[in-house]
Amino acid sequence: MSDFILEMRKVTKTFPGVKALEDVTFNVRKGEVHALIGENGAGKSTLMKILSGVYPHGSYSGDIVLDGQVQTFAGLRDSEHAGIAIIFQELALVKQMTIAENLFLGAELRKARGIIDWNRTFHETARALKQVGLRLNPAARVVDLGVGSQQLVEIAKALSKNARLLILDEPTAALTESEADNLLRILGALKEKGVTCIYISHRLREITRLADRITVLRDGKTILTDDKAEMPEERMVRTMVGRDLTHMFPRRPRVPGETVLEVKGWTVRNPVTRDLAVRDVSFEVRKGEILGIAGLMGAGRTELITSIFGVWGERQAGELRLGGQRQVFHDAREAIQAGLALVSEDRKRYGLVLGMDVKENSTLASLEHIARLGVINKNEEIKRSDRYVRELRTKTPSLEQKVGNLSGGNQQKVVLAKWLLTQPKVLFLDEPTRGIDVGAKVEIYNIVNDLVEQGVCVVMVSSELPEVLGMSDRILVMHEGRLAGAFSRTEASEERVMHFATGAA
């Protein structure tokens, strides 16, 4: 009998004009965590959508072999019946429903006459939650849970369906360090119980910690599969991108200039909860430097920069000076006109209009420079957007390509182009490399370095400590809305930053 629970043989998938997968072949052993890695656009998600039935049999060539049997999934329900469960990066929970309702949605446990058996439903929900280490009331609404808990509810939902093969696509992308650590610990425990997992992530430290074997995809092809012991991070990166990345964080030496942005006593109230989200925060940013802001989820980092930009919260106190001049921004337009730019942590929701093309997205924040009497100068739109496609090396077939069809790294480059066209003095970056592959991350870092050399002030919020430490000239640490500590590049370490971020200092 085969050791493999899954084999994918010579899988090829073509979209109009694009071959997304070509003869992809790999196998997964029973009870292992098998990592699937590659740059954005390498074909990982397409392959998993074939495996889960999102792309049905007949829309691709090649075979899916599960426990020795060739499968012909017509949809998600078929793959679930076969014991495959996929958890996408965007969670598929109904937020206003309870945990129990979500776990058995579409497969309700019923008594005679079709009445839902709530006692059994709550009992089975509690049992599934226990498997993933959650002690929550099955009647709790999903909307009231943190992102980390929601991720574990998704896994509990999969296990409640007796999934034998669990597929996780970027499961820690929106989690804090502690939440991600908890998830990895639980996945390790599930592996001990015999659950097989395919794990997709750009975070190589997680791969190193969790995986047994690793398959690398590049340009829609299988490059290799090898044991973790034979795949140090340097080899993973080299195999994924097809070249050496000698410096993951290519920080360049620089000498910051005069102070451009000053924030004093900044205090902001959450308009929904009425709590103070930012409390008496003061800092300054100098010309030609990167100021990193670290902290755990909920520490107030995003609230700080979005309130400065004038798009969130109710300012209770504080003073903002830009170039020595006191400023109060009531909306994004005023902030942009003054020279601020904000790359949001959720590019798909706040940074882009996915149904619009590259040139239209690129010029969204600077329309007043290319329009007259409300009419956009199309030639100027093309000229300006094309400049940044070339400068940022954005991979797109044309300026007319819909942004929603680009990879995550290239979407982020379009967001950067949008803000660079406004010629900002201060650029706020909120989780600038979230969901982006290793090669694209280095490209983004080099773009940021170029901006700093041109005199732009960069304020970077990131949950990835190596990123903050590797790129920043100075680092602020926030805890529960307050500034807990501030360090120069030479003073900071992962342990020290985490010490302040957790409130232990």
N, C-alpha and C positions, 0 to 999 in steps of 0.2 A: 504493500500500500504506500502511496506517495506521501512524503513529508510535507508536501505543499498543499495549503488550503486554497491558494489562488495561483493561477498562471494566466498571464495575458500574452498572447502569441501573435506577433506580426500585425499589431493594431495600427490601422491607417485611417485618418479622418481628414476629409477635405471640405473646406468652406469655399464659397465662390471666390476663385482667384488665389486662395491660400491653402497650402497643405499644412494643417496644424499638427498632425502626427504622421510619422512615416515608419512603418515596421517596428513599432515599439514592442519590446518583449522584456518581461521580467516576472519573477515569481516571489511569493510570500510564504514563508514557513509557518506552520501552525504554532501559535503561542508566542510569536515574535513581534517586536515593534520594528516595522520596516519603514525607514525614512525615505521620502521622495523629495528630492531637492532639485533646484534649477532656477535660472533667472525668470523674471516675469516674461511671459510669452513663450516659455520653453515647452508648454503643453501639459503641465501637471493637472490643471483644473479640467481641461478637456478630457484627459485620460480618466479622471475620477468621475466625470459626468457620464462617460461611456459605461464605466463599471457599475454605477448606481442606477443606470437606466434612464437618466435624463435625456441622453442621446440614445434612442432605441436601436435594437438590432435591425440591421438593414441600412442604417445611416452611416455605417462605417464598415471597413473590412477587417478581418482577423477574428480571433476567438477569445472569449472569456471562459476559462475552465475553472470551475469551483468543485473541489473535492473529486476531481477526475471527470466531471461531467461538463460538457459544453453548454453554456447558458445563452438563452435568447431573450433577454429582458425587453419587454415592450414599454416599461415605465418604472417609476420609483417603487410602486407597490410590488412588482415582481421581484426586484432586488431585495426588498425588505423581507418578503416571504422566504427568500433563499438564505437569509441571515446576514445581509449586508446593511449597515447603517452609515450614512454619511452626515457629518456635521459641518455645514458650510461656515465660512468666515462671518457672513451675516446670518445671525441666528434665526431659526424658523419657528420661534415661539409666538403665541398670541398673547401679547403683553397684558391685556385686560382680564385674561382668564386666570384661574388658579393653577398651581403646579399640577394638581391631580387631573384637572380638565385637560391640560396640555399633554400630560403623559399618555392619556388614553383617547386623545382626540382622533375620531375616525375609527376607533377600535374599542368603543365603550363597553365596560363590563355590565351585563344586563341580567336582571332576574326574569321571572316569567312575565309575559305580556309586554316585553320590551322595555320595562322600567329599569332605569340605571340603578345598579347596586352600589350605592355610595359607600357603605361600610367596607365592602371588598375593595372598591377603588382607592379609598384612603389607606387601607391596610397595605395594598400592593404598592402604592406610591411611597409610603413610609419605608417599605422594604427596599425599593429601588434607590431612594435617597440615601439610605444607610450604606449601600454599596459604594457610593461616591463620596462618603464622608460628610454628608449634609444633614444637619439636625434642624429641619425646617418643618413648619406646619404645612401639610399637604393642601390646606385651604388658603394658604398665603397667595396673593396675586403676584404674578411674575414681574409686573411693572415696579413692584416695591423691592425687588432684589437687585443687588449689585451685579455688574457684568460678569464677575468671576463666578458667582452663584448661578447665574443664568446659563453659563457655559456648562457647569456641572449638571444642571437640570436637563440640558440637551443630552448629555451622556447617559444620565439615568433613564431618560426616555428611550434611548437606543437599547440599553440593557434590558428594559422592561419588555422589549419586543424580541428578547432572546437573540440579540445580534451576536454572531460569532466573529464577524469581521467589522471592525470599527474604523471609519475613515475620518480623520480630523484635518481640516484645511485651515491653517494659520490659527490655531485655537487660542494662542496667547497674544495675538496682535493688539487687542484692546485691554489686556490685563496689566495690573501692577506687577512689580517684581514678586511680591509675596503671594499674590493670587496665582501667578504663573508657576511659582515653586510648588504651591499646593496642588495645582492641576497635574504637574509632572509626577509628584509623589503618588497621587491617586492612580494615574495611568500605570505607574510601575506596579502598584498593588494589583490592578486588574490583570496585568500581564502574568503575575504570579498565579492568578486564578484561571489562566488559560485563555483569556481574551486576546485575540490577534488584532493588531492595530497597524494601519498605514498612516504615517504622520508626516504632514506637509508643513514646513516652516522655513522662514528665512533666518531664523535665529540659530546659528550653528552651535552655540553652547548647549542649547536644548537637545539638538541632534546628538551631540557628543555624550550627553548625560543619559539619554533615553533609548536610543536606537540600538538594535542588534546588527542590522545590515542597512546599507544605504545604496539607493539607486539614483543616479544622476541623469537628468534629461537636459538636452541642449538643442535648441532649434527643432523641436519636435521629434528628436531621435534619442534612443537609449545610448548613453555614452559608456556607462559601466555600472555594475553592481558589485559591491565588495563588503567585507566585514568591517565593522566600526574600527577595530584595532588597526586596520590597514588604511584608515581614512582620517588622518589628522586634518585640522581645519584648513591648513595651507593647501593640502591636496584637494579638499572639497571645493575651495574657492577656485583653484586653478582649473579643475575639471568643469565646473559650472560655467565659467566665463571664457574658457579657452585661452587664458593668458594668466600671467602672474600679477597679483595685486600686491606690490612690495610694501606699500604703506596703506593699511586699512583706513587710518585717519590721517590724511595728508595735510596736517597743519603746517603752515608756513610761518617763519619768524616775522614778527611785525612789532612796530612801536605805536601804540594808540596815541591819538592826538587829543584835541580839546573835547570837553564834555558837550554832547549834543542834546541828550535827553536827561532830564532830572525829574524824579518822582519823589515827593515828600509826604509822609503821613497818609498814604493812600488807603482809604477805608471804603468798602463797597458792600451793599446789602443785596442778598439774593431776592429778586422781586417775587419769587414764588413762595419760598419757605420763610422769608423775612429774617433769616439769620444773617449774621455778618460773614460773608464769604472771604473777604480780604480785610485784614486788620492792621492798620498803621504800618504799611510797607513803604520803605524808602530805599532808593537806589539811584545810580546814575549809569549812563552808557556813553562811552567815548567814541570818537570818530575812528573808524578802522579797527574795531575789536569785535570779538564774539563774546557775548555775555550769556552763559548757560544758566538755565533755571531747572533745578532738580527737585524731586519730591514724589511722594506716593500719590496714587489716584485720590482725588478729593482734597488735596492739599491747598488748592486755590490757584494753581499755576495758570490754567486756561482762563479762569475768572479774572485774574490780574491783567493779563494782556488784552483780553477782549473788552474789559471795562476801560482801559486806557484808550483803546481804539474807538470807544464810544458806542459799542454795539451790544453791551450787556450790562445788567445790574443798575443799581441806584447808588450813585456816589454820595457818601455821607460826609466825608472829609478828605482833605488832601489837596496837594498842589502839583500841577504838571507844567514843566517848562521845556520848550523845544527851541534850541538855539538861544537860550536866555529869555525868551518871550513866554509869558504865562499863557496857557491854552486851556480851553474846556471844549471837548468834542461831544456834540450831541448825537452825531450819527457818523456813519462810515464816510460819507461825502466830505464832511469837514476834516476828518482825519487824513483822508487821501490828499486833499488840497494842501494840507499843512506839511505833507511829506512822509506820512506813515503808510506802511503796507503790512497786511496780515495774511500769512499762509495758514489757513485753518487746519486743525487736526483731522477733520473729516472732509477730504477734498471733494468727494462725490456729492456731499450734501450742501456744503457751503462754498466750495472753491470753483466748481465747474457747473456748466449746464450740459449734461451728458448727451443730450439730443442735438446740440449745436456743434459746429465743426471747429477745427483747430484755430482758424483765423478769427472766428467770431468770439470764441472764448478768450483768446489772447488779448483782444482789444476791449473787453467788457469794462475794465476799470478806467480806461482812458478814452472813452468815446468822445468826450468834449474836444479832444485834440484832433480827431479825424472826422468830425461832423460839423456841418454848417446848416443853420436853420432846421435842425432836426434830421438832416439827410446825411447818411454816412458816405464818405468818400471811399468807394470800394478799392480804388487803386492804392490809396494810402493804407487802408486796412491790410491789403495783401503785402505791401512793402514792409510795414512794421512787423507783422506777424512772421513773415518769411525770414526777417533778420534774426529773430530769436530762435526759430526752428534751426537755423544754421549754427548760431552761436552756442546754443545749448545742446546741439546734436540730438534733437528730438527725432525718434524713429517714427515716421508717419508716411504713408504712401503719397499724401498730398495735403495741402492746407484745407481741402474740403472734406477730409476724413472726420467722421463723427468722433468726438473725444471719448465717448463711451466704448469705442472699439479699440482704444489704445491700452497698452499694458500700464500697470500702476506707476512704474518709474517714469514713463513718458507722459502720463497724465499729470504727474507732479511737476514735470518740466513745463507743461503748458500753464499750470498755476503760477509757477515762478515767472514765466514770460509775461503773464497778465500783469503782475505787480512790477516787474522791471520796466515795463512800458510807462509806468507812472513816475519813474525816476525818483524812488524814495530816498529819504535821508536815513530812516530807521525801518528795518525789515524785521517783523516778528515772525518767527517760524515755530509753529506748534506741531510737535511730532513730525518733523519734515521727512523722515524716512520710514514711517509706519507702512507695513505691507509692501515694502520695496526690496528687491533682491540685492545681493551683495555688490554686484557690478554696478548697478544703478545708484546704490548708496554712495560709492566712491565718486561717481560722476557728480552727484548732488553736492558732496563735500567740496569738490574742486570748484564748482560754480559758486558756492558760498565764499570760498577763499578768494576767488576773483573779485567778488563784490566788495569784500572787506578791503582788498588792496586798492579798490577804486574810491574808498572813503565811506562806504555805507556802514552804518552801525547795525549789527545783527544781534537780536535777542532770541535765543533758541531754547524752547521748552522740549525736553525729551525724557521719556521713561527709561531709556536705555543708558545706564550709567557709563559704559565704555564710550558711547557717543559723546556724552556731555564732557567727560574727562579728556577725551581725545581731541576735541575740536575747540573747546572754550579757552579764552584767556583768563576769565574770572568766572566763578560759579556761585550762584545764590541757591540756598536750600530752603524750601518752604515746608511748613508743617502746620496743618489746621488753620490755614489762612494767614499765618504770620511768617515773617522772615526769621528762620531758625539759625541760619549761619551764612557766612560769606567767606569764600576762599580764593586765593590766587591759584593759578594752574599748578604751581609747584607744591602748594600746601595740601591740595585735595587728593583723596584716595577713595576707592569704592567703600571701604569700611567706614571712613570718616564721614563721607556724605550720607551713607545709610544711617549712621548713628544719629545724625541731626534730623534726617527725614522722618525717622520713626518717633521722634520726640524724646529719645533717650538722653540727649544732651541736656 
